[in-house]
Amino acid sequence: ALSTIFLDTPEKDVLGKLSSFKLTKKLKFNKIEFNLLLETLKMMKNQITSIDLVTSSGNLDIGTLSQLCPDLRTLEIYYSKNVSSKCPVRLSNLTRIVIYSTELSGDAANDILENS
């Protein structure tokens, strides 16, 4: 069973096939667009517990991410842009978070700290 998947610059059609890996718990992406990440997580039905993102682009709503991954334990985001929170953040299972050299809105930072 494949428990971790790492993809560098994944294409949309490849991301669409990840939902067939039912036992995968950890995703690692380099150069993914945040909207494609969220689309992928919708298809994976709450199974992901760890996400690592490097050099990601677009806009990431941490609140939406927390809804799609309610069991998320680890979130690491490096060298990325536009991380915010437009809807409530609920990361009650989070045990590790690293946000490094990433544009993080003040609201998102507060929401993460208050709701994790």
Backbone as JSON, one array per atom type, in Angstrom:
{
  "sequence": "ALSTIFLDTPEKDVLGKLSSFKLTKKLKFNKIEFNLLLETLKMMKNQITSIDLVTSSGNLDIGTLSQLCPDLRTLEIYYSKNVSSKCPVRLSNLTRIVIYSTELSGDAANDILENS",
  "N": [[0.84, -1.19, 0.0], [0.57, 2.16, -0.85], [1.67, 4.74, 1.02], [2.68, 7.33, 1.05], [2.9, 10.01, -1.23], [4.92, 11.73, -3.46], [5.2, 14.43, -5.6], [6.62, 16.32, -8.21], [5.91, 19.3, -9.68], [3.18, 18.57, -10.51], [0.81, 17.42, -12.97], [-2.59, 18.17, -13.92], [-4.13, 15.95, -14.81], [-2.74, 13.81, -13.73], [-2.98, 14.32, -10.97], [-5.7, 13.89, -10.72], [-5.88, 11.16, -10.64], [-4.99, 10.36, -8.18], [-6.87, 9.8, -6.21], [-7.45, 7.14, -6.39], [-5.68, 5.81, -4.83], [-6.3, 4.59, -2.03], [-5.22, 4.2, 0.54], [-3.32, 6.09, 0.95], [-1.83, 8.54, 2.95], [-0.13, 10.68, 3.19], [0.86, 13.57, 1.45], [3.14, 15.12, -0.73], [4.15, 17.92, -2.42], [5.81, 19.7, -4.98], [5.83, 22.81, -6.47], [2.98, 23.14, -7.03], [-0.22, 24.3, -8.02], [-2.36, 25.99, -5.84], [-5.17, 25.79, -6.18], [-5.42, 23.41, -7.63], [-4.43, 21.63, -5.75], [-6.48, 21.75, -3.78], [-8.67, 20.76, -5.29], [-7.76, 18.16, -5.7], [-7.67, 17.2, -3.05], [-10.39, 17.22, -2.42], [-11.3, 15.04, -3.89], [-10.06, 13.0, -2.56], [-11.33, 12.38, -0.22], [-11.13, 13.07, 2.71], [-8.92, 11.57, 3.67], [-6.25, 12.32, 4.06], [-3.47, 12.96, 6.16], [-1.12, 14.33, 6.33], [0.56, 17.02, 4.82], [2.92, 18.4, 2.65], [4.21, 21.23, 1.15], [5.99, 22.88, -1.39], [7.17, 25.78, -2.9], [4.64, 26.63, -3.94], [1.77, 27.99, -5.69], [-0.77, 30.53, -6.32], [-3.84, 30.95, -4.51], [-4.27, 29.93, -1.23], [-6.7, 28.87, 0.9], [-6.65, 28.33, 4.16], [-8.73, 27.58, 5.82], [-10.54, 26.22, 4.12], [-8.85, 24.12, 3.4], [-8.62, 22.89, 5.92], [-11.2, 21.91, 6.22], [-11.35, 20.01, 4.21], [-9.43, 18.24, 5.02], [-9.85, 17.03, 7.75], [-8.5, 15.44, 9.58], [-5.89, 16.23, 9.57], [-2.56, 16.15, 10.57], [0.02, 17.05, 10.18], [1.34, 19.91, 8.66], [3.2, 21.47, 6.3], [4.57, 24.22, 4.73], [6.51, 25.74, 2.35], [8.31, 28.45, 0.88], [6.15, 29.64, -0.58], [3.13, 31.32, -1.76], [0.5, 33.62, -0.83], [-1.24, 32.56, 1.37], [-4.1, 32.29, 3.22], [-7.02, 32.85, 5.31], [-10.26, 32.4, 4.72], [-12.52, 31.14, 5.48], [-13.64, 29.45, 8.5], [-10.96, 28.02, 10.41], [-10.19, 24.77, 11.25], [-8.26, 22.76, 12.81], [-7.87, 20.6, 14.67], [-6.44, 18.26, 15.16], [-3.87, 18.79, 14.54], [-0.4, 18.44, 14.91], [2.04, 19.3, 14.11], [3.3, 22.11, 12.5], [4.75, 23.96, 9.92], [5.52, 26.91, 8.5], [7.28, 28.5, 6.26], [9.17, 31.1, 4.86], [6.95, 32.04, 3.4], [4.12, 33.74, 2.17], [1.87, 34.65, 4.47], [-1.25, 35.49, 5.63], [-2.19, 37.77, 8.28], [-4.64, 37.16, 9.51], [-4.91, 34.45, 8.87], [-2.72, 33.37, 10.25], [-3.45, 33.95, 12.92], [-5.87, 32.46, 13.05], [-4.91, 29.84, 12.72], [-3.3, 29.54, 15.01], [-5.2, 29.9, 17.05], [-7.06, 27.88, 16.61], [-6.01, 25.33, 16.56]],
  "CA": [[0.0, 0.0, 0.0], [1.32, 3.4, -0.99], [1.23, 5.63, 2.09], [3.16, 8.68, 0.78], [3.1, 10.33, -2.64], [5.64, 12.98, -3.7], [5.18, 14.81, -7.01], [7.23, 17.59, -8.57], [5.17, 19.97, -10.75], [2.19, 17.59, -11.0], [-0.19, 17.85, -13.93], [-3.95, 17.98, -13.45], [-4.61, 14.59, -15.06], [-2.08, 12.92, -12.76], [-3.62, 14.58, -9.68], [-7.03, 13.28, -10.75], [-5.77, 9.71, -10.41], [-4.52, 10.08, -6.82], [-7.95, 9.3, -5.35], [-7.49, 5.67, -6.46], [-4.8, 5.3, -3.78], [-7.18, 4.74, -0.86], [-4.48, 4.13, 1.8], [-2.35, 7.18, 1.0], [-2.08, 9.47, 4.04], [0.79, 11.82, 3.12], [1.11, 14.15, 0.14], [4.22, 16.1, -0.82], [4.13, 18.5, -3.75], [6.65, 20.82, -5.33], [5.28, 23.6, -7.57], [1.59, 22.86, -7.34], [-1.13, 25.42, -7.86], [-3.22, 25.69, -4.7], [-6.51, 25.35, -6.59], [-5.31, 21.99, -7.99], [-4.31, 20.9, -4.49], [-7.81, 21.64, -3.16], [-9.45, 19.84, -6.11], [-7.26, 16.8, -5.41], [-8.09, 16.83, -1.7], [-11.84, 16.94, -2.48], [-11.47, 13.69, -4.43], [-9.43, 12.0, -1.69], [-12.31, 12.06, 0.84], [-10.7, 13.2, 4.12], [-7.97, 10.55, 4.09], [-4.89, 12.85, 4.18], [-3.07, 13.41, 7.5], [0.13, 15.09, 6.24], [0.76, 17.72, 3.55], [4.12, 19.22, 2.52], [4.14, 22.0, -0.08], [7.15, 23.71, -1.65], [7.05, 26.66, -4.06], [3.28, 26.55, -4.46], [1.28, 29.28, -6.15], [-2.21, 30.74, -6.28], [-4.35, 31.35, -3.2], [-4.68, 28.79, -0.4], [-7.53, 29.16, 2.06], [-6.38, 27.31, 5.19], [-10.02, 27.12, 6.3], [-11.0, 25.18, 3.18], [-7.95, 22.98, 3.58], [-8.96, 22.2, 7.16], [-12.46, 21.2, 6.0], [-11.08, 18.87, 3.33], [-8.51, 17.34, 5.72], [-10.13, 17.21, 9.17], [-7.57, 14.66, 10.4], [-4.54, 16.68, 9.27], [-1.66, 16.19, 11.72], [1.23, 17.78, 9.8], [1.22, 20.82, 7.52], [4.44, 22.2, 6.06], [4.5, 25.04, 3.52], [7.78, 26.45, 2.16], [8.53, 29.26, -0.31], [4.89, 29.72, -1.31], [2.5, 32.63, -1.71], [-0.93, 33.83, -0.67], [-1.95, 31.67, 2.29], [-5.03, 33.12, 3.98], [-8.16, 32.09, 5.85], [-11.52, 33.06, 4.39], [-13.54, 30.45, 6.26], [-13.06, 29.02, 9.78], [-9.9, 27.02, 10.43], [-10.39, 23.74, 12.28], [-7.17, 21.8, 12.71], [-7.76, 20.13, 16.06], [-5.5, 17.14, 15.25], [-2.55, 19.25, 14.09], [0.68, 18.3, 15.89], [3.24, 19.96, 13.57], [3.08, 23.06, 11.41], [5.9, 24.76, 9.54], [5.24, 27.82, 7.39], [8.59, 29.13, 6.16], [9.34, 31.92, 3.65], [5.65, 31.96, 2.73], [3.22, 34.85, 2.46], [0.78, 34.19, 5.31], [-1.99, 36.65, 6.14], [-2.3, 37.84, 9.73], [-5.85, 36.43, 9.91], [-4.63, 33.02, 8.8], [-1.82, 33.04, 11.37], [-4.27, 33.94, 14.14], [-6.8, 31.33, 13.0], [-4.15, 28.6, 12.94], [-2.88, 29.49, 16.41], [-6.37, 29.81, 17.93], [-7.95, 26.75, 16.32], [-5.24, 24.09, 16.34]],
  "C": [[0.88, 1.25, 0.0], [0.83, 4.4, 0.03], [1.62, 7.08, 1.86], [3.34, 8.85, -0.72], [3.8, 11.68, -2.72], [5.65, 13.24, -5.2], [5.79, 16.18, -7.2], [6.49, 18.13, -9.8], [4.11, 19.03, -11.35], [1.19, 18.21, -11.98], [-1.58, 17.44, -13.46], [-4.44, 16.54, -13.66], [-3.97, 13.57, -14.12], [-2.73, 13.08, -11.38], [-5.0, 13.93, -9.6], [-7.02, 11.79, -10.46], [-5.37, 9.36, -8.98], [-5.61, 9.5, -5.92], [-8.07, 7.78, -5.41], [-6.56, 5.02, -5.43], [-5.46, 5.51, -2.42], [-6.43, 4.75, 0.48], [-3.42, 5.22, 1.93], [-2.77, 8.18, 2.08], [-1.26, 10.74, 3.93], [0.99, 12.25, 1.67], [2.23, 15.17, 0.24], [4.24, 16.6, -2.26], [5.14, 19.64, -3.85], [6.02, 21.49, -6.54], [3.89, 23.15, -7.98], [0.79, 24.15, -7.19], [-2.12, 25.06, -6.76], [-4.61, 25.23, -5.1], [-6.5, 23.88, -7.01], [-5.15, 21.12, -6.75], [-5.69, 20.69, -3.87], [-8.73, 20.72, -3.95], [-9.06, 18.39, -5.83], [-7.74, 16.33, -4.05], [-9.59, 16.53, -1.64], [-12.09, 15.52, -2.93], [-10.95, 12.62, -3.47], [-10.22, 11.74, -0.41], [-11.74, 12.0, 2.26], [-9.63, 12.21, 4.57], [-6.57, 11.09, 4.42], [-4.62, 13.38, 5.59], [-1.8, 14.26, 7.48], [0.26, 15.71, 4.85], [2.03, 18.56, 3.65], [4.05, 19.9, 1.16], [5.38, 22.87, -0.21], [6.9, 24.49, -2.94], [5.68, 26.54, -4.73], [2.76, 27.94, -4.8], [-0.24, 29.34, -6.13], [-2.61, 31.24, -4.91], [-4.79, 30.11, -2.44], [-5.46, 29.3, 0.8], [-7.33, 28.02, 3.07], [-7.69, 26.76, 5.76], [-10.59, 26.02, 5.43], [-10.15, 23.94, 3.3], [-8.32, 22.19, 4.83], [-10.29, 21.44, 7.04], [-12.25, 19.94, 5.17], [-10.19, 17.82, 4.01], [-8.72, 17.47, 7.23], [-9.18, 16.46, 10.1], [-6.12, 15.06, 10.18], [-3.72, 16.81, 10.55], [-0.42, 17.03, 11.44], [0.95, 18.63, 8.57], [2.53, 21.6, 7.43], [4.33, 22.91, 4.71], [5.76, 25.88, 3.45], [7.76, 27.24, 0.86], [7.28, 29.38, -1.19], [4.25, 31.09, -1.1], [1.02, 32.53, -1.39], [-1.66, 32.74, 0.13], [-2.8, 32.55, 3.2], [-6.09, 32.22, 4.62], [-9.43, 32.9, 5.6], [-12.68, 32.39, 5.1], [-12.87, 29.86, 7.5], [-12.02, 27.89, 9.64], [-10.16, 26.05, 11.58], [-9.34, 22.65, 12.07], [-6.89, 21.21, 14.1], [-6.78, 18.97, 16.23], [-4.07, 17.52, 14.88], [-1.51, 19.13, 15.21], [1.96, 18.98, 15.42], [2.81, 20.88, 12.43], [4.36, 23.85, 11.19], [5.44, 25.61, 8.35], [6.46, 28.72, 7.29], [8.71, 29.86, 4.82], [8.11, 31.86, 2.77], [4.82, 33.16, 3.13], [1.98, 34.32, 3.18], [0.05, 35.41, 5.86], [-2.05, 36.6, 7.67], [-3.51, 37.08, 10.24], [-5.61, 34.92, 9.9], [-3.73, 32.58, 9.94], [-2.6, 32.95, 12.67], [-5.21, 32.74, 14.16], [-6.09, 30.0, 13.27], [-3.8, 28.47, 14.43], [-4.07, 29.29, 17.36], [-7.16, 28.53, 17.76], [-7.21, 25.45, 16.04], [-4.85, 23.5, 17.68]]
}
